[in-house]
Amino acid sequence: MSFIEKISNNFDEDEIENEPYVPDYLESEEEDSFENPLTYDIPLIRPLSMDDMVFVFDQIVDEGNSVIVDLGFLEEQNSDTYQIALEKIDFLREEYDVGSVLLCKTSEKNLFLLAPSRVKIVKNE
């Protein structure tokens, strides 16, 4: 008797199923009780110069990470650098299909969510 035959004799045919494994949290009938076990960390970056903005763009394009960028400091210190940063964000949107959302604009903060094309941004209204 082969090894596989010994194993198959130890199991009933009912116990051997060809259905895929479904975790318990997905079998819940109630939609409200569903909790997503996955988390996604998005770093907040406050660039102080264009070198920092290059790092932000590398994170999005090369690494495929989403970031939240606070351009408030650049806006206060140097309007030329701020304008260049906005142009770079527009370039990313056009050339790399990067999603961007203005999260907050106050006198102190100017927050943008920037996400690579593989991350879909859903806006609920």
C-alpha positions as CSV (number, residue, x, y, z in Angstrom):
1,M,0.0,0.0,0.0
2,S,1.4,3.4,-1.0
3,F,1.8,6.4,1.2
4,I,-1.0,8.3,-0.6
5,E,-3.4,5.3,-0.3
6,K,-2.7,5.1,3.5
7,I,-3.5,8.8,3.8
8,S,-6.7,8.7,1.7
9,N,-7.9,5.7,3.7
10,N,-7.7,7.7,6.9
11,F,-10.0,10.4,5.5
12,D,-13.6,10.1,4.5
13,E,-14.5,11.5,1.1
14,D,-16.7,14.1,2.8
15,E,-13.7,15.5,4.6
16,I,-11.7,16.0,1.4
17,E,-13.2,19.0,-0.3
18,N,-12.1,20.8,-3.4
19,E,-13.6,24.1,-2.3
20,P,-11.2,27.0,-1.6
21,Y,-10.6,28.0,2.0
22,V,-12.7,31.0,3.1
23,P,-11.7,32.8,6.3
24,D,-14.3,33.1,9.0
25,Y,-14.5,36.9,8.8
26,L,-15.6,36.6,5.1
27,E,-18.4,34.1,5.9
28,S,-20.3,36.7,8.0
29,E,-23.8,37.3,6.9
30,E,-23.9,40.8,8.2
31,E,-22.2,43.5,6.1
32,D,-21.9,45.9,9.0
33,S,-19.9,43.5,11.1
34,F,-17.2,43.1,8.4
35,E,-13.9,44.4,9.5
36,N,-11.1,44.6,7.0
37,P,-8.1,42.9,8.5
38,L,-5.7,44.7,6.1
39,T,-4.2,48.0,6.8
40,Y,-2.3,50.4,4.6
41,D,0.1,52.9,6.1
42,I,0.4,56.2,4.3
43,P,3.3,58.4,5.4
44,L,3.0,62.1,5.9
45,I,5.9,64.0,4.4
46,R,6.6,67.7,4.9
47,P,9.1,68.6,2.2
48,L,11.5,71.5,3.0
49,S,13.1,71.7,-0.4
50,M,12.9,70.3,-3.9
51,D,15.3,67.5,-2.9
52,D,12.6,66.3,-0.5
53,M,10.0,66.6,-3.3
54,V,12.3,64.3,-5.4
55,F,12.1,61.8,-2.6
56,V,8.3,62.0,-2.6
57,F,8.1,61.4,-6.4
58,D,10.5,58.4,-6.1
59,Q,8.2,56.9,-3.4
60,I,5.2,57.2,-5.7
61,V,6.8,56.3,-9.1
62,D,9.6,53.9,-8.2
63,E,8.4,52.4,-5.0
64,G,4.7,52.5,-5.7
65,N,3.8,53.9,-2.3
66,S,1.0,56.4,-1.6
67,V,2.0,59.5,0.4
68,I,0.4,62.5,2.0
69,V,2.4,65.6,1.3
70,D,2.1,68.8,3.3
71,L,3.2,71.7,1.0
72,G,2.4,74.3,3.6
73,F,6.1,75.1,4.4
74,L,7.1,75.4,0.8
75,E,4.1,77.7,0.2
76,E,5.1,80.0,3.1
77,Q,8.9,80.1,2.4
78,N,9.2,80.2,-1.4
79,S,6.4,80.6,-3.8
80,D,8.7,79.6,-6.7
81,T,9.5,76.2,-5.1
82,Y,5.8,75.8,-4.3
83,Q,4.8,76.4,-7.9
84,I,7.4,74.0,-9.1
85,A,6.1,71.3,-6.7
86,L,2.5,71.9,-8.0
87,E,3.8,71.5,-11.6
88,K,5.5,68.3,-10.7
89,I,2.3,66.9,-9.2
90,D,0.5,67.8,-12.4
91,F,3.2,66.1,-14.4
92,L,2.8,63.0,-12.2
93,R,-0.9,63.0,-12.8
94,E,-0.6,63.3,-16.6
95,E,2.4,61.1,-17.3
96,Y,2.2,58.4,-14.5
97,D,-1.6,58.4,-13.9
98,V,-1.0,59.3,-10.2
99,G,-4.1,60.1,-8.3
100,S,-4.2,63.2,-6.2
101,V,-6.7,64.7,-3.8
102,L,-6.4,68.0,-1.9
103,L,-7.2,66.9,1.6
104,C,-6.9,70.2,3.5
105,K,-5.9,73.8,2.7
106,T,-5.5,76.2,5.5
107,S,-3.0,79.0,6.3
108,E,-0.7,76.4,7.9
109,K,-1.3,73.2,6.0
110,N,-1.7,72.3,2.4
111,L,-2.2,68.5,2.3
112,F,-2.3,66.4,-0.8
113,L,-2.9,62.6,-1.0
114,L,-0.8,61.2,-3.9
115,A,-1.3,57.6,-4.9
116,P,0.2,55.5,-7.8
117,S,-2.1,54.3,-10.5
118,R,-2.5,50.8,-8.9
119,V,-4.2,52.5,-5.9
120,K,-7.8,53.5,-6.7
121,I,-9.1,56.6,-4.9
122,V,-12.8,56.4,-4.3
123,K,-14.7,59.6,-3.6
124,N,-17.9,59.1,-1.8
125,E,-20.3,62.0,-2.1
